[in-house]
Amino acid sequence: DYNKLLEMAGTPQLPPSVNDALAKLAEQYPDLLEYDADQGRVRFKSDVTFDLGSTDVKPRAKEALAKLAGILNVPEIANHEIRIVGYTDDVPIRQSKTMTMNPTNWYLSTNRGQSVRHVLENDGVSPLRMQVAGWGEYRPVAPNAPGHKGNAQNRRVEVYVLPSQVPAGLTLSSVSGSAGSSQHAAHATPTAGTAAPAAGTGNGENTGAAGAAGGAGVPMPGPVR
């Protein structure tokens, strides 16, 4: 099972001061986010972070992300990488307004991750540290309701704080250079003939559905996007 594989892989724990700060952040915004110290993961609930079918971060979520950015920039983890992963439930995209920018759940999950990255960058987190991925509906943490009616637990954006994987001696591209732009690609705007992002875009295969709060729970149907 996917969760067991993640547990076997393990994630080095963050410094106690950072764990404490992230735990206090989750206590301050219990309806918006939760923190898993074992995975170094902050999970934002999409229904509170975004409006239905939108990729625009709500003001209260921006407030929490600003505080998260301050924690991510403390000296103890200044060299850690930030992996941002978006997920949806299995409710299909049907509304024309949503389909313009997000024709599938692949686009919606990835672009929501990009929106979180953009807010963190504006709040001072270096884009050279950040990576964005989207899993669409394919990494649920709880069963979706029958008939593609979804589950609020699966609609989420997760922020992982991980030790740097950049090999020693490797020089990173400048943010202002063309190569640096690949570290923080723009929203995936669909064009004619453009395929949806492939599974695990951005090496997201190690950042999936471990440690879902509340277990399977009762599926909560979501409205049509």
C-alpha positions as semicolon CSV with decimal commas, in nm:
position;residue;x (nm);y (nm);z (nm)
1;D;0,000;0,000;0,000
2;Y;0,115;0,351;-0,085
3;N;0,116;0,480;0,273
4;K;0,329;0,188;0,393
5;L;0,583;0,250;0,117
6;L;0,618;0,611;0,231
7;E;0,658;0,502;0,591
8;M;0,933;0,259;0,488
9;A;1,112;0,531;0,292
10;G;1,105;0,761;0,593
11;T;1,167;1,133;0,606
12;P;1,441;1,291;0,822
13;Q;1,278;1,485;1,102
14;L;1,306;1,863;1,107
15;P;1,479;2,049;1,391
16;P;1,264;2,062;1,708
17;S;1,230;2,441;1,688
18;V;1,093;2,414;1,333
19;N;0,857;2,131;1,428
20;D;0,726;2,339;1,717
21;A;0,671;2,643;1,495
22;L;0,484;2,439;1,231
23;A;0,273;2,267;1,497
24;K;0,178;2,605;1,645
25;L;0,088;2,732;1,297
26;A;-0,149;2,436;1,255
27;E;-0,302;2,509;1,597
28;Q;-0,360;2,868;1,492
29;Y;-0,544;2,763;1,173
30;P;-0,712;2,429;1,260
31;D;-0,983;2,464;0,995
32;L;-0,731;2,549;0,722
33;L;-0,424;2,328;0,766
34;E;-0,265;2,045;0,958
35;Y;0,096;1,943;1,018
36;D;0,253;1,597;1,013
37;A;0,595;1,607;1,180
38;D;0,685;1,254;1,065
39;Q;0,654;1,355;0,700
40;G;0,760;1,719;0,735
41;R;0,430;1,803;0,568
42;V;0,186;2,093;0,595
43;R;-0,149;2,004;0,439
44;F;-0,381;2,285;0,327
45;K;-0,747;2,198;0,282
46;S;-0,848;2,313;-0,065
47;D;-1,208;2,391;0,027
48;V;-1,082;2,659;0,270
49;T;-0,777;2,766;0,066
50;F;-0,961;2,818;-0,266
51;D;-1,310;2,893;-0,392
52;L;-1,487;2,618;-0,586
53;G;-1,297;2,543;-0,909
54;S;-1,061;2,837;-0,850
55;T;-0,683;2,856;-0,826
56;D;-0,683;3,194;-0,649
57;V;-0,564;3,166;-0,288
58;K;-0,810;3,314;-0,039
59;P;-0,697;3,600;0,190
60;R;-0,693;3,394;0,511
61;A;-0,488;3,123;0,342
62;K;-0,246;3,391;0,219
63;E;-0,211;3,506;0,579
64;A;-0,122;3,152;0,690
65;L;0,118;3,107;0,396
66;A;0,296;3,430;0,490
67;K;0,360;3,285;0,836
68;L;0,467;2,955;0,682
69;A;0,716;3,142;0,462
70;G;0,870;3,298;0,772
71;I;0,921;2,953;0,922
72;L;1,065;2,812;0,598
73;N;1,326;3,087;0,593
74;V;1,471;3,030;0,941
75;P;1,846;2,950;0,932
76;E;1,801;2,592;1,056
77;I;1,628;2,488;0,732
78;A;1,741;2,760;0,493
79;N;1,886;2,495;0,259
80;H;1,589;2,260;0,271
81;E;1,379;2,211;-0,040
82;I;1,007;2,290;-0,050
83;R;0,795;2,047;-0,249
84;I;0,438;2,164;-0,317
85;V;0,190;1,902;-0,436
86;G;-0,172;1,957;-0,539
87;Y;-0,448;1,695;-0,530
88;T;-0,820;1,683;-0,612
89;D;-1,101;1,437;-0,558
90;D;-1,271;1,255;-0,845
91;V;-1,540;1,516;-0,922
92;P;-1,503;1,589;-1,297
93;I;-1,452;1,942;-1,428
94;R;-1,782;2,042;-1,587
95;Q;-1,834;2,415;-1,550
96;S;-1,717;2,616;-1,851
97;K;-1,559;2,889;-1,634
98;T;-1,337;2,635;-1,460
99;M;-1,257;2,446;-1,783
100;T;-1,107;2,757;-1,944
101;M;-0,793;2,731;-1,730
102;N;-0,836;2,387;-1,575
103;P;-0,998;2,142;-1,820
104;T;-0,906;1,841;-1,604
105;N;-0,821;1,766;-1,244
106;W;-0,455;1,739;-1,353
107;Y;-0,456;2,109;-1,437
108;L;-0,656;2,208;-1,129
109;S;-0,426;2,024;-0,887
110;T;-0,104;2,149;-1,052
111;N;-0,222;2,507;-1,086
112;R;-0,335;2,520;-0,725
113;G;0,014;2,406;-0,629
114;Q;0,157;2,682;-0,848
115;S;-0,066;2,937;-0,674
116;V;0,066;2,831;-0,333
117;R;0,423;2,850;-0,467
118;H;0,358;3,201;-0,600
119;V;0,235;3,322;-0,262
120;L;0,534;3,169;-0,082
121;E;0,773;3,328;-0,332
122;N;0,609;3,668;-0,285
123;D;0,657;3,620;0,089
124;G;1,032;3,567;0,050
125;V;1,088;3,194;-0,012
126;S;1,348;3,151;-0,288
127;P;1,210;2,988;-0,605
128;L;1,537;2,793;-0,626
129;R;1,415;2,589;-0,328
130;M;1,067;2,510;-0,460
131;Q;0,918;2,239;-0,676
132;V;0,555;2,196;-0,783
133;A;0,369;1,878;-0,874
134;G;0,009;1,774;-0,931
135;W;-0,149;1,432;-0,883
136;G;-0,502;1,520;-0,990
137;E;-0,747;1,268;-0,843
138;Y;-0,499;0,980;-0,837
139;R;-0,361;0,995;-0,480
140;P;-0,670;0,999;-0,257
141;V;-0,629;0,978;0,119
142;A;-0,990;0,867;0,172
143;P;-1,259;0,697;-0,039
144;N;-1,452;0,921;-0,275
145;A;-1,831;0,903;-0,261
146;P;-1,987;0,672;-0,523
147;G;-2,072;0,826;-0,859
148;H;-1,774;1,064;-0,878
149;K;-1,910;1,277;-0,594
150;G;-1,572;1,325;-0,429
151;N;-1,454;1,376;-0,075
152;A;-1,329;1,699;0,085
153;Q;-1,034;1,515;0,243
154;N;-0,889;1,451;-0,102
155;R;-0,904;1,814;-0,211
156;R;-0,578;1,949;-0,072
157;V;-0,237;2,107;-0,133
158;E;0,058;1,964;0,059
159;V;0,384;2,143;0,134
160;Y;0,679;1,916;0,216
161;V;0,998;2,044;0,381
162;L;1,282;1,813;0,273
163;P;1,662;1,807;0,294
164;S;1,820;1,939;-0,024
165;Q;1,874;1,685;-0,301
166;V;2,112;1,911;-0,494
167;P;2,450;1,733;-0,526
168;A;2,742;1,901;-0,353
169;G;2,927;2,138;-0,584
170;L;2,638;2,183;-0,828
171;T;2,571;2,549;-0,908
172;L;2,204;2,642;-0,926
173;S;2,081;2,868;-1,205
174;S;2,012;3,230;-1,124
175;V;1,647;3,321;-1,070
176;S;1,682;3,598;-1,327
177;G;1,824;3,364;-1,590
178;S;1,624;3,160;-1,836
179;A;1,726;2,833;-1,674
180;G;1,600;2,949;-1,337
181;S;1,252;2,996;-1,473
182;S;1,214;2,620;-1,495
183;Q;1,219;2,612;-1,115
184;H;0,889;2,795;-1,100
185;A;0,694;2,742;-1,421
186;A;0,387;2,949;-1,489
187;H;0,032;2,815;-1,463
188;A;-0,038;2,534;-1,707
189;T;-0,270;2,716;-1,944
190;P;-0,424;2,464;-2,187
191;T;-0,391;2,522;-2,560
192;A;-0,517;2,327;-2,857
193;G;-0,358;1,986;-2,864
194;T;-0,200;2,022;-2,520
195;A;-0,213;1,706;-2,312
196;A;-0,276;1,708;-1,940
197;P;0,035;1,685;-1,719
198;A;0,173;1,334;-1,681
199;A;0,134;1,143;-1,358
200;G;0,375;1,264;-1,093
201;T;0,474;1,580;-1,276
202;G;0,769;1,733;-1,091
203;N;0,889;1,408;-0,936
204;G;0,591;1,396;-0,703
205;E;0,602;1,019;-0,663
206;N;0,749;1,040;-0,313
207;T;0,507;1,303;-0,185
208;G;0,175;1,126;-0,181
209;A;-0,098;1,037;0,058
210;A;0,085;0,938;0,376
211;G;-0,068;0,998;0,719
212;A;-0,412;1,126;0,620
213;A;-0,582;1,282;0,918
214;G;-0,893;1,105;1,037
215;G;-0,841;0,789;0,831
216;A;-1,096;0,703;0,564
217;G;-1,376;0,889;0,739
218;V;-1,717;0,949;0,584
219;P;-1,701;1,068;0,220
220;M;-1,839;1,420;0,191
221;P;-1,979;1,482;-0,157
222;G;-1,846;1,791;-0,328
223;P;-2,034;2,021;-0,569
224;V;-1,970;2,017;-0,941
225;R;-1,665;2,219;-1,037
